[in-house]
Amino acid sequence: MESLRDCKLPIDRIHSILEGGDANARHVLNIYQDLERDGILSSRFDEYDMSTEETRELTAVRIDRLTQYLETESFEDFFKRLNIVTVYDMSLGIRISINLGLFLNCIKGNGTDEQVQYWSYTREAESIKQVYGCFAMTELGHGSNVAGCETTATFDKETDQFIINTPHIGATKWWIGGAAHSATHSVCYARLLVEGKDYGVKIFVVPLRDSKHDLLPGISIGDIGSKMGRHGVDNGWIQYTNVKIPRHFMLQKWCKVDRQGNVKLPPLEQLSYISLLGGRVYMAIDSYRICARFVTIALRYASVRRQFGNTILDYPLHQKRLLPWLAITYAMAIGTQKLDQQLKGIYQGEDVIKRAKALFIDSASLKSTCTWLAADCIDQCRQACGGHGYSAYNGFGRAYDDWVVQCTWEGDNTVLSLSVAKSMKDRKPIDYKLELFSVDGVLKAVESLLSKIDSPVQISKLKCHYYLLSSFKEKLIPELEPLINVYGYFILETFPFIEYEIVEPKLQRSFNKEYTKELTKVRPLAIDYTDCFKQTDNLLNSAIGQYNLKVYENYFRVVKTQNPPHKTSPDYLPKFLGMLNR
């Protein structure tokens, strides 16, 4: 997408920074073009009017279409495509991610080489053929407390099998994406019981349906029903009633059970959860892309909408409302690239356990903080668009409802924050006074506050902002200085630096004035900064957010197309007329 504006920024260079290099940037643009030209995957305004059944049917058709790309490109390239399509179709994104991400990565991370070969290639799960998997971890009575799961896997020494059982209603697997109608197999988290001894929660592959897609004996499944969002996902419940599986269906890379029932436990129980870290990393990356989508829409609208003579973006209050989100989005883009590199390097070289522990903490901090920030960004951008932000055709409502579950699954954000704070319990106080604003000064101020503050959630958020700000600084070019400064002021304003006497009184007195100056520097470049994301109109799928900035013409056209003016007599009209003519 080339800019038609009188752009004052090096768009291509900045887009390359946001995407992690020229090759990645070109790849992203190619995917944008593929999606826009694909008659099935291309976004549509009529999606906003679809029923749950229609949404699920469209999602299924799109899954089929995406599997064709899986046949022709690498896994890494496919997941980049999936990451991008998720920006406007989160149901599609999660349906595939549960299968190829959670289900298959769980097998790859916890299975032996032979098990990975069998499930990924012999059974063709990696190609989404024969096997369509779901991730049966959470239970009706257990979410974040995975170690408390009550589904059992009892070893039967005589038959060399495990017996998977749901002992009571609270142990029913719940919220299992894909279970209701799609999944043929589940990776089931269950308590390993051998000769009466409980060895804790381990992982088992349990078939759910046969080749005709009928439920297997002992498997009970249902749909959990209407949800807040993600209507294209068939979340279901599963109950296992004494289901027998071969011993080699237990994933045994870390924990092993031999023919005689001897159990060999892993050196570190958390190793079995490494496979979950990829999901957390991708959710942080998703946070960048979803923020880029909605801050682009809101800023384009604000640059056109006039109120009392000026565009609303010319007012300092509106700048304060939106421009920090633009800065945060840039920081997310650059910081989550670094997190992605941590994930890709986790198995390279020695000391996997040390790297896994570091990634667990960093991904927990960034997943929780970034998904919270993205939820706030969508809502604040919606409010900043006034009444038009409430229209379904501008994307905010569906996206918010679809997004906010990110704050809960794959680790509830508050629980993840607790684990981050726990890892930092041995902090030593650092005394630092910020006298004049600078990015380096903000980083030192964050270190100081981290050493003193007690709130686990605040500790985790601060750690994330330190990670993002330092990453941003590493990639900084002169054209981005106004943005990184706004991000620095946002951090100082958001956390209790003054309460802990880290900011000097002189800076406190001039804080609002200096912050406003930095926002004023960003204002003339705001639309150019959003153009650097290069997100297409197809991806934005918003009537008021289109590139041509013809806000009212575009919006009116979409409304008339989706709601033809000649259709003026709804089915309920006789009831209404009966009331009037009573």
C-alpha positions as CSV (number, residue, x, y, z in Angstrom):
1,M,0.0,0.0,0.0
2,E,1.7,3.2,-1.1
3,S,0.8,6.4,0.6
4,L,-1.2,9.0,-1.3
5,R,-0.5,11.6,1.4
6,D,2.3,14.1,1.6
7,C,4.1,11.8,4.0
8,K,6.9,13.2,6.2
9,L,8.1,9.8,7.4
10,P,10.2,7.1,5.7
11,I,7.2,4.7,5.6
12,D,9.1,1.7,4.2
13,R,11.9,1.9,6.7
14,I,9.6,2.3,9.7
15,H,7.4,-0.6,8.4
16,S,10.5,-2.7,8.2
17,I,11.4,-1.9,11.8
18,L,7.8,-2.7,12.9
19,E,8.0,-6.1,11.2
20,G,11.5,-7.1,12.1
21,G,13.4,-6.5,8.8
22,D,12.9,-5.9,5.1
23,A,12.2,-9.6,4.3
24,N,9.5,-9.9,7.0
25,A,7.9,-6.6,5.9
26,R,7.7,-7.8,2.3
27,H,6.2,-11.1,3.4
28,V,3.6,-9.3,5.5
29,L,2.6,-7.2,2.5
30,N,2.3,-10.3,0.3
31,I,0.0,-11.9,2.8
32,Y,-2.1,-8.7,3.0
33,Q,-2.5,-8.9,-0.8
34,D,-3.2,-12.7,-0.8
35,L,-6.0,-12.2,1.8
36,E,-7.5,-9.2,0.0
37,R,-7.7,-11.1,-3.3
38,D,-8.9,-14.4,-1.8
39,G,-12.7,-14.5,-2.3
40,I,-13.1,-16.7,0.8
41,L,-10.6,-15.3,3.3
42,S,-11.2,-11.6,2.3
43,S,-13.1,-9.7,5.0
44,R,-16.7,-8.7,4.5
45,F,-19.0,-6.2,6.1
46,D,-21.9,-8.7,6.1
47,E,-20.0,-10.7,8.7
48,Y,-21.1,-8.2,11.3
49,D,-24.7,-9.2,10.7
50,M,-24.3,-13.0,10.7
51,S,-25.9,-15.4,13.2
52,T,-23.8,-17.8,15.2
53,E,-24.7,-20.6,12.7
54,E,-23.7,-18.5,9.7
55,T,-20.5,-17.5,11.4
56,R,-19.5,-21.0,12.2
57,E,-20.3,-22.1,8.6
58,L,-18.1,-19.3,7.3
59,T,-15.3,-20.2,9.7
60,A,-15.4,-23.8,8.6
61,V,-15.2,-22.8,4.9
62,R,-12.2,-20.5,5.8
63,I,-10.5,-23.3,7.7
64,D,-10.7,-25.5,4.6
65,R,-9.3,-22.6,2.5
66,L,-6.4,-22.0,4.9
67,T,-5.4,-25.7,4.9
68,Q,-4.6,-25.2,1.2
69,Y,-2.0,-22.7,2.1
70,L,-0.6,-25.2,4.6
71,E,0.1,-27.5,1.7
72,T,2.3,-25.0,0.0
73,E,4.2,-23.0,2.6
74,S,6.4,-23.6,5.6
75,F,4.9,-23.8,9.1
76,E,6.5,-20.5,10.1
77,D,5.1,-18.7,7.0
78,F,1.7,-20.3,7.6
79,F,1.6,-19.1,11.2
80,K,2.5,-15.6,10.1
81,R,-0.5,-15.8,7.7
82,L,-2.7,-17.1,10.6
83,N,-1.4,-14.3,12.9
84,I,-2.5,-11.7,10.3
85,V,-5.9,-13.2,9.4
86,T,-6.7,-13.3,13.2
87,V,-6.7,-9.5,13.3
88,Y,-10.1,-9.5,11.6
89,D,-11.3,-13.0,12.1
90,M,-10.4,-14.1,15.6
91,S,-12.6,-17.2,15.5
92,L,-10.8,-18.5,12.5
93,G,-7.5,-17.8,14.1
94,I,-8.2,-19.6,17.3
95,R,-9.8,-22.6,15.5
96,I,-6.6,-23.3,13.7
97,S,-4.3,-22.3,16.6
98,I,-6.0,-24.8,18.9
99,N,-5.3,-27.6,16.4
100,L,-1.9,-26.7,15.1
101,G,-0.7,-24.7,18.1
102,L,-2.0,-26.1,21.4
103,F,-2.8,-29.7,20.3
104,L,0.1,-30.3,18.0
105,N,2.7,-28.2,19.9
106,C,1.7,-30.1,23.1
107,I,2.6,-33.4,21.3
108,K,5.8,-31.9,19.9
109,G,6.8,-30.5,23.3
110,N,5.8,-33.5,25.4
111,G,6.0,-36.5,23.1
112,T,8.9,-38.7,22.3
113,D,10.4,-38.6,18.8
114,E,8.4,-41.7,17.9
115,Q,5.2,-40.1,19.2
116,V,5.8,-36.9,17.3
117,Q,6.5,-38.8,14.1
118,Y,3.3,-40.9,14.6
119,W,0.8,-38.1,15.3
120,S,2.4,-35.3,13.2
121,Y,3.3,-37.2,10.1
122,T,1.9,-40.8,10.0
123,R,-1.5,-39.6,11.2
124,E,-1.0,-36.3,9.3
125,A,-2.0,-33.9,12.1
126,E,0.5,-31.4,10.9
127,S,-1.3,-31.2,7.6
128,I,-4.8,-31.1,9.2
129,K,-5.7,-34.4,7.7
130,Q,-7.2,-37.4,9.4
131,V,-6.7,-35.8,12.8
132,Y,-8.2,-32.5,14.0
133,G,-7.2,-31.9,17.6
134,C,-8.4,-30.0,20.6
135,F,-6.8,-29.1,23.9
136,A,-8.6,-30.6,26.9
137,M,-7.0,-28.9,29.8
138,T,-9.5,-26.8,31.7
139,E,-12.4,-28.3,33.6
140,L,-15.7,-27.0,34.9
141,G,-14.1,-26.7,38.3
142,H,-10.5,-26.0,37.4
143,G,-9.1,-23.2,35.2
144,S,-5.8,-21.7,36.1
145,N,-5.1,-24.4,38.7
146,V,-4.1,-27.0,36.2
147,A,-2.3,-29.0,38.9
148,G,-5.8,-29.5,40.5
149,C,-7.4,-31.1,37.5
150,E,-9.4,-34.2,38.5
151,T,-9.8,-36.2,35.3
152,T,-7.9,-39.5,36.0
153,A,-5.7,-41.7,33.9
154,T,-5.3,-45.0,35.7
155,F,-2.7,-47.5,34.5
156,D,-4.0,-51.0,33.9
157,K,-1.0,-53.2,34.1
158,E,-2.7,-56.3,32.8
159,T,-3.8,-54.7,29.5
160,D,-1.0,-52.2,29.2
161,Q,-3.6,-49.4,28.9
162,F,-4.6,-46.2,30.6
163,I,-8.3,-45.8,31.6
164,I,-9.3,-42.1,31.2
165,N,-12.3,-41.2,33.4
166,T,-14.3,-38.1,34.5
167,P,-15.1,-38.9,38.2
168,H,-17.7,-36.1,38.7
169,I,-19.3,-33.1,37.0
170,G,-16.6,-30.7,38.3
171,A,-14.0,-32.7,36.4
172,T,-15.9,-32.3,33.0
173,K,-13.5,-30.7,30.5
174,W,-15.0,-27.3,29.7
175,W,-14.4,-24.4,27.3
176,I,-12.7,-26.9,24.9
177,G,-12.4,-25.1,21.6
178,G,-13.3,-27.4,18.7
179,A,-14.7,-30.1,20.9
180,A,-18.4,-29.6,20.2
181,H,-18.4,-30.5,16.5
182,S,-14.9,-30.6,15.0
183,A,-12.2,-32.4,17.0
184,T,-11.3,-36.0,16.3
185,H,-8.8,-36.2,19.1
186,S,-7.9,-34.5,22.4
187,V,-4.8,-33.9,24.3
188,C,-6.2,-34.6,27.8
189,Y,-4.6,-33.3,31.0
190,A,-5.3,-36.0,33.6
191,R,-4.0,-37.3,36.9
192,L,-1.6,-40.2,36.5
193,L,-2.6,-43.0,38.9
194,V,-0.4,-46.1,39.1
195,E,-1.1,-48.8,41.7
196,G,-3.1,-46.3,43.8
197,K,-0.4,-43.6,43.7
198,D,-1.1,-40.2,42.3
199,Y,1.8,-38.8,40.2
200,G,0.1,-35.5,39.4
201,V,-1.3,-34.2,36.1
202,K,0.2,-35.6,32.9
203,I,-0.8,-35.5,29.2
204,F,-2.6,-38.2,27.1
205,V,-3.9,-38.3,23.6
206,V,-7.5,-39.5,23.7
207,P,-9.5,-40.2,20.5
208,L,-13.0,-38.6,20.5
209,R,-14.6,-39.6,17.2
210,D,-14.2,-42.4,14.6
211,S,-13.6,-42.0,10.8
212,K,-17.3,-41.3,10.3
213,H,-17.0,-38.5,12.9
214,D,-19.3,-40.4,15.3
215,L,-18.4,-40.2,19.1
216,L,-16.5,-43.2,20.3
217,P,-17.7,-45.3,23.2
218,G,-17.3,-43.7,26.6
219,I,-17.1,-40.2,25.1
220,S,-19.8,-37.7,25.9
221,I,-19.6,-34.2,24.3
222,G,-21.8,-31.1,24.0
223,D,-21.7,-27.5,23.0
224,I,-21.3,-25.1,26.0
225,G,-23.7,-22.6,24.2
226,S,-23.7,-18.9,23.6
227,K,-20.6,-16.9,24.6
228,M,-19.6,-13.2,24.8
229,G,-17.6,-13.5,21.6
230,R,-15.7,-15.9,19.3
231,H,-19.0,-17.1,17.9
232,G,-17.3,-19.0,15.1
233,V,-15.6,-21.4,17.7
234,D,-17.5,-24.5,18.7
235,N,-16.4,-24.6,22.4
236,G,-17.6,-27.8,24.0
237,W,-17.5,-29.9,27.1
238,I,-16.1,-33.5,27.3
239,Q,-16.7,-36.3,29.7
240,Y,-14.7,-39.5,29.6
241,T,-16.3,-42.6,31.0
242,N,-13.6,-45.3,31.5
243,V,-12.1,-44.8,28.0
244,K,-9.2,-47.2,27.4
245,I,-6.2,-46.0,25.4
246,P,-2.8,-47.7,24.7
247,R,0.1,-46.9,27.1
248,H,2.0,-45.1,24.2
249,F,-0.9,-42.6,24.0
250,M,0.6,-41.0,27.1
251,L,3.1,-38.3,26.0
252,Q,6.4,-39.6,27.5
253,K,9.2,-37.2,26.6
254,W,9.5,-35.9,30.2
255,C,7.5,-38.4,32.3
256,K,7.7,-42.1,31.4
257,V,5.6,-45.2,32.4
258,D,7.0,-48.6,31.3
259,R,5.3,-51.9,30.8
260,Q,5.7,-52.9,34.4
261,G,4.2,-49.6,35.7
262,N,7.5,-48.0,36.7
263,V,7.2,-44.2,36.7
264,K,10.1,-41.9,35.8
265,L,9.3,-38.3,36.6
266,P,10.7,-35.3,34.8
267,P,13.6,-33.2,36.3
268,L,11.3,-30.2,36.4
269,E,7.5,-30.6,36.2
270,Q,7.2,-27.2,34.4
271,L,8.9,-28.7,31.4
272,S,5.6,-30.2,30.3
273,Y,4.2,-26.6,30.0
274,I,6.9,-25.3,27.5
275,S,4.5,-26.1,24.7
276,L,2.1,-23.5,26.1
277,L,4.6,-20.7,25.9
278,G,4.3,-20.3,22.1
279,G,0.6,-19.4,22.6
280,R,1.4,-16.7,25.1
281,V,4.1,-15.2,22.8
282,Y,1.6,-15.2,19.8
283,M,-1.0,-13.5,22.0
284,A,1.4,-10.7,22.8
285,I,2.1,-10.4,19.0
286,D,-1.6,-10.4,18.4
287,S,-1.9,-7.5,20.8
288,Y,0.3,-5.4,18.6
289,R,-1.6,-6.1,15.5
290,I,-5.1,-5.6,17.0
291,C,-3.9,-2.3,18.6
292,A,-2.5,-1.2,15.2
293,R,-5.9,-1.9,13.6
294,F,-8.0,0.1,16.0
295,V,-5.6,3.0,16.7
296,T,-5.5,3.4,12.9
297,I,-9.3,3.5,12.6
298,A,-9.7,6.0,15.5
299,L,-6.9,8.3,14.3
300,R,-8.2,8.4,10.7
301,Y,-11.7,9.2,12.0
302,A,-10.3,11.9,14.4
303,S,-8.4,13.5,11.6
304,V,-11.6,14.1,9.6
305,R,-14.3,14.6,12.2
306,R,-14.9,18.3,12.9
307,Q,-16.2,19.6,16.2
308,F,-16.7,23.3,16.8
309,G,-14.5,24.2,13.8
310,N,-11.4,22.0,14.3
311,T,-10.8,18.3,13.8
312,I,-11.2,16.5,17.1
313,L,-7.5,15.4,16.8
314,D,-6.5,19.0,17.0
315,Y,-7.8,19.2,20.6
316,P,-5.2,18.4,23.3
317,L,-7.7,16.3,25.2
318,H,-8.2,14.0,22.2
319,Q,-4.5,13.8,21.6
320,K,-4.0,12.7,25.2
321,R,-6.8,10.1,24.6
322,L,-5.4,8.5,21.5
323,L,-1.7,9.3,20.8
324,P,-0.3,7.3,23.8
325,W,-2.0,4.2,22.3
326,L,-0.2,4.8,19.0
327,A,3.1,5.0,21.0
328,I,2.3,1.8,22.9
329,T,1.5,0.0,19.7
330,Y,4.9,0.8,18.3
331,A,6.5,-0.4,21.5
332,M,4.5,-3.6,21.3
333,A,5.5,-4.2,17.7
334,I,9.2,-4.0,18.5
335,G,9.1,-5.7,21.9
336,T,7.1,-8.7,20.8
337,Q,9.6,-9.4,18.0
338,K,12.3,-9.8,20.7
339,L,10.0,-12.2,22.6
340,D,9.4,-14.2,19.4
341,Q,13.2,-14.6,19.0
342,Q,13.4,-15.9,22.6
343,L,10.8,-18.5,21.8
344,K,12.6,-19.6,18.6
345,G,15.9,-20.0,20.4
346,I,14.5,-21.9,23.4
347,Y,15.9,-25.3,22.3
348,Q,19.2,-24.0,20.8
349,G,22.2,-25.1,22.8
350,E,22.6,-26.1,26.4
351,D,20.6,-25.2,29.5
352,V,17.1,-25.4,28.0
353,I,15.6,-25.2,31.5
354,K,17.2,-21.9,32.2
355,R,15.9,-20.4,28.9
356,A,12.5,-21.9,29.5
357,K,12.3,-20.3,32.9
358,A,13.2,-16.9,31.5
359,L,10.7,-17.2,28.7
360,F,8.0,-18.3,31.1
361,I,8.4,-15.1,33.1
362,D,8.8,-12.8,30.1
363,S,5.9,-14.3,28.2
364,A,3.7,-14.3,31.3
365,S,4.5,-10.6,31.8
366,L,4.0,-9.6,28.2
367,K,1.0,-11.8,27.5
368,S,-0.9,-10.5,30.5
369,T,0.0,-6.8,30.2
370,C,-0.3,-6.6,26.4
371,T,-3.6,-8.3,26.2
372,W,-5.0,-6.0,29.0
373,L,-3.6,-3.0,27.1
374,A,-5.2,-4.1,23.8
375,A,-8.6,-4.6,25.5
376,D,-8.3,-1.0,26.8
377,C,-7.1,0.3,23.5
378,I,-10.1,-1.2,21.6
379,D,-12.5,0.3,24.1
380,Q,-10.9,3.7,24.3
381,C,-10.6,4.0,20.5
382,R,-14.3,3.1,20.3
383,Q,-15.2,5.8,22.8
384,A,-13.0,8.3,20.9
385,C,-15.1,7.7,17.8
386,G,-18.2,8.8,19.6
387,G,-21.5,7.3,18.5
388,H,-20.1,5.9,15.2
389,G,-17.8,3.8,17.3
390,Y,-20.8,1.9,18.5
391,S,-21.8,0.8,14.9
392,A,-21.0,-2.9,14.2
393,Y,-19.7,-1.9,10.8
394,N,-16.7,0.0,12.3
395,G,-15.5,-3.2,13.9
396,F,-15.0,-2.2,17.6
397,G,-17.9,-4.2,19.2
398,R,-17.2,-7.6,17.6
399,A,-13.4,-7.2,18.1
400,Y,-13.8,-6.3,21.8
401,D,-16.1,-9.2,22.5
402,D,-13.7,-11.6,20.6
403,W,-10.6,-10.1,22.1
404,V,-11.2,-10.0,25.9
405,V,-11.0,-13.7,26.4
406,Q,-7.3,-13.3,25.7
407,C,-7.1,-11.9,29.2
408,T,-8.3,-15.2,30.6
409,W,-7.2,-18.2,28.6
410,E,-3.7,-19.7,28.4
411,G,-3.1,-18.2,31.8
412,D,-5.5,-15.8,33.5
413,N,-3.7,-12.5,33.5
414,T,-3.8,-11.9,37.2
415,V,-2.5,-15.4,37.9
416,L,0.3,-14.9,35.4
417,S,1.1,-11.6,37.1
418,L,1.5,-13.5,40.4
419,S,4.0,-15.9,38.9
420,V,6.0,-13.0,37.5
421,A,6.1,-11.2,40.9
422,K,7.0,-14.5,42.6
423,S,10.1,-14.8,40.4
424,M,11.2,-11.4,41.5
425,K,10.7,-11.8,45.2
426,D,14.4,-11.3,46.0
427,R,14.6,-7.7,44.7
428,K,17.0,-5.3,46.4
429,P,15.9,-1.6,46.7
430,I,17.4,0.7,44.1
431,D,17.4,4.4,44.9
432,Y,17.0,6.7,41.9
433,K,15.6,10.2,41.4
434,L,14.4,11.2,38.0
435,E,15.2,14.9,37.6
436,L,14.8,15.5,33.8
437,F,12.9,13.4,31.4
438,S,14.8,11.0,29.2
439,V,14.2,7.4,28.0
440,D,17.2,6.2,29.9
441,G,15.9,8.0,32.9
442,V,12.5,6.4,32.6
443,L,14.2,2.9,32.4
444,K,16.1,3.6,35.6
445,A,13.0,4.9,37.3
446,V,11.2,1.7,36.4
447,E,14.0,-0.3,37.8
448,S,13.8,1.7,41.0
449,L,10.0,1.4,41.3
450,L,10.2,-2.4,40.6
451,S,12.6,-2.8,43.5
452,K,10.2,-1.1,45.9
453,I,6.6,-1.8,44.9
454,D,4.6,-4.7,46.4
455,S,1.6,-5.2,44.1
456,P,2.1,-8.4,42.0
457,V,0.0,-7.0,39.1
458,Q,1.9,-3.7,39.1
459,I,5.3,-5.6,39.2
460,S,4.3,-7.7,36.2
461,K,3.1,-4.7,34.2
462,L,6.2,-2.7,35.0
463,K,8.4,-5.6,33.9
464,C,6.5,-5.7,30.6
465,H,6.9,-1.9,30.1
466,Y,10.6,-2.1,30.9
467,Y,10.9,-4.9,28.3
468,L,9.0,-2.9,25.7
469,L,10.6,0.4,26.3
470,S,14.2,-1.0,26.3
471,S,13.4,-3.0,23.1
472,F,12.0,0.2,21.5
473,K,15.1,2.1,22.5
474,E,17.3,-0.5,20.8
475,K,15.6,0.0,17.4
476,L,15.1,3.8,17.8
477,I,15.6,6.1,14.8
478,P,15.2,9.9,14.9
479,E,11.7,9.8,13.3
480,L,10.4,7.7,16.2
481,E,11.7,9.8,19.0
482,P,8.4,11.7,19.6
483,L,6.6,8.3,20.0
484,I,9.1,6.8,22.4
485,N,8.9,10.0,24.5
486,V,5.1,9.8,24.6
487,Y,5.4,6.2,25.7
488,G,7.9,7.2,28.4
489,Y,5.5,9.9,29.7
490,F,2.6,7.4,29.6
491,I,4.6,5.0,31.9
492,L,5.5,7.8,34.3
493,E,1.9,8.9,34.5
494,T,0.4,5.4,34.9
495,F,2.5,4.1,37.8
496,P,3.1,5.6,41.3
497,F,6.6,7.1,40.7
498,I,5.6,10.2,42.6
499,E,4.2,8.3,45.6
500,Y,7.5,6.4,45.9
501,E,9.5,9.7,45.5
502,I,11.3,8.6,42.4
503,V,10.3,11.7,40.3
504,E,11.8,15.0,41.6
505,P,9.4,17.8,42.5
506,K,10.7,20.0,39.6
507,L,9.8,17.4,37.0
508,Q,6.4,16.8,38.8
509,R,5.5,20.5,38.3
510,S,6.4,20.6,34.6
511,F,5.1,17.1,33.9
512,N,1.8,17.9,32.2
513,K,3.3,20.8,30.2
514,E,6.1,18.6,28.8
515,Y,3.9,15.6,28.1
516,T,1.6,17.9,26.1
517,K,4.6,19.2,24.1
518,E,5.5,15.7,23.1
519,L,1.9,14.9,22.1
520,T,1.9,18.1,20.0
521,K,5.0,16.8,18.2
522,V,3.2,13.6,17.3
523,R,0.0,15.2,16.1
524,P,1.2,16.3,12.6
525,L,2.6,12.9,12.0
526,A,-0.2,10.8,13.5
527,I,-1.7,9.6,10.2
528,D,1.7,9.0,8.7
529,Y,2.6,6.8,11.7
530,T,-0.5,4.7,11.2
531,D,0.2,4.4,7.5
532,C,3.5,2.8,8.5
533,F,1.6,-0.2,9.8
534,K,0.5,-0.7,6.2
535,Q,-2.7,-2.5,7.3
536,T,-5.1,-2.7,4.3
537,D,-8.7,-1.6,4.3
538,N,-9.5,-5.3,3.9
539,L,-7.8,-6.1,7.2
540,L,-9.3,-3.1,9.0
541,N,-12.8,-3.9,7.8
542,S,-14.1,-0.7,9.2
543,A,-16.4,1.8,7.4
544,I,-14.9,4.9,9.1
545,G,-11.3,3.7,9.0
546,Q,-10.6,3.4,5.3
547,Y,-7.4,4.7,3.7
548,N,-9.1,7.3,1.5
549,L,-10.4,9.1,4.6
550,K,-13.9,9.6,3.1
551,V,-15.4,8.7,6.4
552,Y,-19.0,9.7,5.8
553,E,-19.3,8.5,2.2
554,N,-17.8,5.1,3.1
555,Y,-19.9,4.7,6.2
556,F,-23.2,5.6,4.5
557,R,-22.4,3.3,1.5
558,V,-21.8,0.3,3.8
559,V,-24.9,1.0,5.9
560,K,-27.1,1.2,2.7
561,T,-25.5,-1.9,1.2
562,Q,-26.0,-4.0,4.3
563,N,-29.5,-2.6,5.0
564,P,-31.2,-1.8,1.7
565,P,-33.5,1.3,2.2
566,H,-36.3,-0.3,0.2
567,K,-36.8,-3.0,2.9
568,T,-39.0,-0.9,5.2
569,S,-41.5,-3.5,6.5
570,P,-40.0,-5.8,9.1
571,D,-41.8,-9.1,10.0
572,Y,-42.9,-7.6,13.4
573,L,-44.6,-4.6,11.8
574,P,-48.2,-6.1,12.1
575,K,-47.7,-6.4,15.8
576,F,-46.6,-2.8,16.0
577,L,-49.5,-1.6,13.9
578,G,-51.9,-3.5,16.0
579,M,-50.6,-1.6,19.0
580,L,-51.1,1.8,17.2
581,N,-54.6,0.9,15.9
582,R,-55.9,-0.6,19.1
